[in-house]
Amino acid sequence: MSIYQSIKMALRSIKSNKLRSILTMLGIIIGVSSVIILVSIAQGSAKNVTSSINQLGTNLLTINTFGTDLSLTEDKIDQLTKLNGVKAISPVVSGRVNVKKDRINSQVSLTATNATYSSVRDAKVTQGRFINDLDIEYRQKIAVIGSETASTFFGVDNPIGQYIQVDGTSFKVVGVLASKGSSLGQSGDNVIIVPLSTGQRLVKSTSINQVYLQGKSQDQMDFVMNEVERKMASLYPNKSDSYSVTNQQDVMDTLSSVSNTMTMMLGGIASISLLVGGIGIMNIMLVSVSERTKEIGIRKAIGAKRRDVLLQFLIEAVVLSSMGGIIGILAGIGFGKIIASLMNLTIAYSTSVIVLSFIFSLLVGVVFGVFPANKASKLSPIQALRYE
């Protein structure tokens, strides 16, 4: 008997027991769709986190010192700027300030920095301009505000050239930042950026405890980090516990490792339902062998070989699992989009995951179909014909 005829007989057998076949495939459908949905959500979340980190800036090192006695002075920052592989450096003084405009009052994150902050942290402006060196030199009371801050205090009006009160001091708005959304749980849009010299007055502190440093290229970041760590060790001898140098790529690698582990764990959990579905296929195929014992006896009596019977029942199991796999893929993609829209999640479908889940469903059909098929092929024609 040809493979084509065996497939036709398998489909005819499935069609004659529709409800039983659907219930048998249900385990495979749930298993495949679960794998696709859970893994896609995990990969989407990982992609979202990576995107959020990239929004912080590219080729980025962050230097933090702890305590006012270890603040980074202008002279020390200049020494860091001269290191090999360093493209730009941006000192930062941050805090929370009370911003007021007419009757609107709100707490906003303050960042006091220099002109290079725009390139180091990839802070683009959609309206107006960013702060410049002259603003810092002359202690100008100007501000660049985030898109959320602009919406809160000015609505649909153009904020450029208008004034806001920052802790009781009037500041002129000269620019509006492009929206960045949330990054690592913090909003990047509810901010106000002022010149470093002006901001130090606002927070009543001249201490600089944080510096962002941008490398010239991604390939040189390990070298640049080593240079920075050696320079910091010479600037602060025997005080390595009082400062930290963080590489953005290291953070991304750590988060990627965690995300990959979570993805594998979720995929493994979902795969258990595929195994349960395989047990369902084996159970139904064993019932089918019992029901069709006389049919097997007749076929073997008129010349059917053992491999013909084995192949027929094995193909039935594979057809059931493959149909379940196809429906599971469609269900996984469909339900994944619905869940993503309802729960506001980022979802990223992977062709490799979809293909692997389908192949796994086929393997489940083969593995769990072998035992019933082998049992059917071993039946003696005489015993099968006498079976009641």
Secondary structure, DSSP 8 states (H G I E B T S, - for coil): --HHHHHHHHHHHHHHTHHHHHHHHHHHHHHHHHHHHHHHHHHHHHHHHHHHHHTT-SSEEEEEE-SGGG---HHHHHHHHTSTTEEEEEEEEEEEEEEEETTEEEEEEEEEE-TTHHHHTT--EEEE----HHHHHTT--EEEE-HHHHHHHHTTS--TT-EEEETTEEEEEEEEE----EETTEESSSEEEEEHHHHHHHTT-----EEEEEES-GGGHHHHHHHHHHHHHHHSTT-GGGEEEEEHHHHHHHHHHHHHHHHHHHHHHHHHHHHHHHHHHHHHHHHHHHHTHHHHHHHHHTT--HHHHHHHHHHHHHHHHHHHHHHHHHHHHHHHHHHHHHHT------HHHHHHHHHHHHHHHHHHHHHHHHHHHT--HHHHHT--
